[in-house]
Amino acid sequence: MAGAAVTKNLRDATIVFKDGSAPPNMIALVCEEGDTTWRESHAIVNVLDRGSLSHLRAGDEAPIEGSMTLKFKQFIMQTSDSTPEPYEVLRGIGGAASWISTNPDGGDVVAFDMDVFIASPTSGEENDYIAFTKVVATEVTFTEGAEYDTLAFNFTAFETAPVIIKTACDTSCQIACQTGIQT
């Protein structure tokens, strides 16, 4: 089995933030300069037998922890009925104030879903689709820079691993694919 023919980078990615309504409210970050990182933790319990290692057991589940940095454009839109900026989605304000949380289990934490679509630049190669559910921004950081400003955030996704699939959807239908795939 051969691996991917070409290394992918930020020019190949589209990131979508969406809410829990049907059809979902969403914003797409297409080919934005920045980065996305996530970490899956799998706790292991060492079981001892009279002080000696006996065997391993799965430990407690842990949610996904991650971060994202975006090129900053603006914090908020002027009107609450316009397409929200990323900051508005992260804080649940402005154009995203009416978004429906993807945390249907209750509680007072408003969450959104985050989909990452990585298009293959090579013809005939399938694309990667990564879906995070119940995403909550735990920290938001604004940094003023000489070349450009950045908006960064740390997040928790209330799941142990994202859903990762291959899709034949091409770049012309990536947003439709993201909203149509059930996660």
C-alpha positions as CSV (number, residue, x, y, z in Angstrom):
1,M,0.0,0.0,0.0
2,A,1.5,3.3,-1.1
3,G,1.3,6.4,1.1
4,A,0.2,9.9,0.0
5,A,2.1,11.2,-3.0
6,V,2.3,14.8,-1.8
7,T,2.8,16.3,1.6
8,K,-0.2,18.5,2.5
9,N,0.0,22.0,4.0
10,L,-2.3,24.9,4.9
11,R,-3.1,25.7,1.3
12,D,-5.0,22.4,1.2
13,A,-7.1,22.8,4.3
14,T,-10.5,24.3,5.0
15,I,-11.7,24.6,8.6
16,V,-15.4,25.0,9.4
17,F,-17.0,26.0,12.7
18,K,-20.6,25.0,12.9
19,D,-23.5,24.9,15.4
20,G,-26.1,22.3,16.3
21,S,-29.0,23.6,14.2
22,A,-30.2,21.8,11.0
23,P,-28.9,22.9,8.6
24,P,-26.1,24.2,10.7
25,N,-24.9,27.8,10.9
26,M,-21.3,27.9,10.0
27,I,-18.2,29.9,9.0
28,A,-15.4,28.5,6.8
29,L,-11.8,29.4,7.2
30,V,-10.4,28.6,3.7
31,C,-6.6,28.5,3.2
32,E,-6.0,30.7,6.3
33,E,-2.4,31.0,7.5
34,G,-2.1,29.5,10.9
35,D,-1.9,26.1,12.5
36,T,-4.1,23.5,14.2
37,T,-2.9,21.0,16.8
38,W,-4.6,18.4,18.8
39,R,-3.6,15.7,21.3
40,E,-5.4,12.5,22.2
41,S,-4.6,11.1,25.6
42,H,-4.9,7.4,26.5
43,A,-4.4,6.7,30.2
44,I,-2.8,3.4,31.1
45,V,-3.0,1.9,34.6
46,N,-0.1,-0.3,35.6
47,V,-1.6,-3.2,37.7
48,L,0.7,-4.6,40.3
49,D,0.8,-8.0,41.9
50,R,2.5,-7.8,45.3
51,G,4.6,-4.9,44.0
52,S,5.6,-6.5,40.7
53,L,4.2,-5.4,37.3
54,S,1.4,-7.7,36.4
55,H,-0.5,-6.3,33.5
56,L,-1.8,-3.1,31.9
57,R,-5.4,-1.8,31.9
58,A,-7.1,1.1,30.2
59,G,-7.4,4.1,32.4
60,D,-9.9,6.9,32.5
61,E,-11.0,8.5,29.3
62,A,-9.7,12.0,28.6
63,P,-11.1,14.6,26.1
64,I,-9.1,15.9,23.2
65,E,-7.0,19.0,23.9
66,G,-5.9,21.2,21.1
67,S,-5.0,24.7,19.8
68,M,-5.4,26.8,16.7
69,T,-3.8,30.0,15.5
70,L,-5.4,32.2,12.8
71,K,-4.4,35.3,11.0
72,F,-6.4,38.0,12.6
73,K,-8.9,40.0,10.5
74,Q,-11.4,41.5,13.0
75,F,-13.0,40.6,16.4
76,I,-16.6,41.3,15.6
77,M,-19.0,42.2,12.8
78,Q,-21.1,45.4,13.2
79,T,-24.4,43.6,13.2
80,S,-25.6,40.5,15.0
81,D,-27.3,39.1,11.9
82,S,-24.1,38.9,9.8
83,T,-21.8,35.9,9.4
84,P,-19.7,35.8,12.6
85,E,-16.0,36.2,12.9
86,P,-14.0,33.3,14.5
87,Y,-13.8,35.3,17.8
88,E,-17.6,35.6,17.9
89,V,-17.9,31.8,17.6
90,L,-15.3,31.2,20.3
91,R,-17.1,33.5,22.7
92,G,-20.7,32.9,21.6
93,I,-21.3,36.6,21.0
94,G,-22.4,38.8,18.1
95,G,-23.4,36.9,15.0
96,A,-22.8,33.6,16.9
97,A,-25.0,34.5,19.9
98,S,-27.9,32.8,18.4
99,W,-26.0,29.6,17.5
100,I,-27.3,26.4,19.0
101,S,-24.8,24.6,21.1
102,T,-23.6,21.2,20.0
103,N,-23.6,20.1,23.6
104,P,-27.1,18.6,23.8
105,D,-26.3,16.9,27.1
106,G,-27.1,20.0,29.0
107,G,-24.8,22.0,31.3
108,D,-24.0,25.6,30.9
109,V,-21.1,25.3,28.4
110,V,-21.9,26.3,24.8
111,A,-20.0,24.2,22.3
112,F,-19.6,24.1,18.5
113,D,-18.3,21.5,16.1
114,M,-15.1,22.0,14.1
115,D,-14.4,20.2,10.9
116,V,-11.1,20.1,9.1
117,F,-11.1,19.2,5.4
118,I,-7.7,18.6,3.9
119,A,-7.9,18.4,0.1
120,S,-5.4,16.3,-1.8
121,P,-3.4,18.3,-4.3
122,T,-2.8,15.1,-6.2
123,S,-5.4,13.9,-8.7
124,G,-7.1,10.7,-7.8
125,E,-6.1,10.7,-4.2
126,E,-8.9,10.9,-1.6
127,N,-9.2,13.8,0.8
128,D,-9.0,13.7,4.6
129,Y,-12.0,14.8,6.7
130,I,-11.5,15.3,10.5
131,A,-14.5,16.1,12.7
132,F,-14.3,17.3,16.3
133,T,-17.6,17.5,18.3
134,K,-18.5,19.6,21.3
135,V,-15.6,21.9,21.0
136,V,-15.2,24.6,23.7
137,A,-12.6,27.4,23.6
138,T,-10.8,27.2,26.9
139,E,-8.4,30.1,26.3
140,V,-8.4,32.9,23.7
141,T,-5.2,34.9,22.9
142,F,-4.7,37.9,20.7
143,T,-1.2,38.8,19.6
144,E,-0.2,41.9,17.7
145,G,2.6,41.2,15.3
146,A,4.8,43.2,13.0
147,E,3.7,41.4,9.8
148,Y,0.2,40.4,11.0
149,D,-1.8,39.9,14.1
150,T,-3.0,36.5,15.3
151,L,-5.9,35.1,17.2
152,A,-5.1,31.8,19.0
153,F,-7.2,29.6,21.1
154,N,-6.9,26.4,23.1
155,F,-9.8,24.0,23.0
156,T,-11.3,20.9,24.5
157,A,-13.4,18.6,22.4
158,F,-15.6,16.4,24.5
159,E,-14.6,13.1,22.9
160,T,-11.7,10.7,23.1
161,A,-10.7,11.0,19.4
162,P,-11.9,12.8,16.4
163,V,-13.8,11.1,13.6
164,I,-11.3,10.8,10.7
165,I,-12.4,9.5,7.3
166,K,-11.3,9.6,3.7
167,T,-13.7,11.2,1.2
168,A,-13.8,11.5,-2.6
169,C,-15.3,14.9,-2.2
170,D,-13.2,17.4,-4.2
171,T,-12.4,21.0,-3.4
172,S,-15.5,22.3,-5.3
173,C,-17.8,20.5,-2.8
174,Q,-15.8,20.5,0.4
175,I,-18.2,22.7,2.3
176,A,-21.2,20.7,1.2
177,C,-19.3,17.5,2.2
178,Q,-18.6,18.9,5.6
179,T,-22.2,19.8,6.3
180,G,-23.5,16.6,4.8
181,I,-21.3,14.0,6.6
182,Q,-22.9,12.9,9.9
183,T,-20.3,12.9,12.7
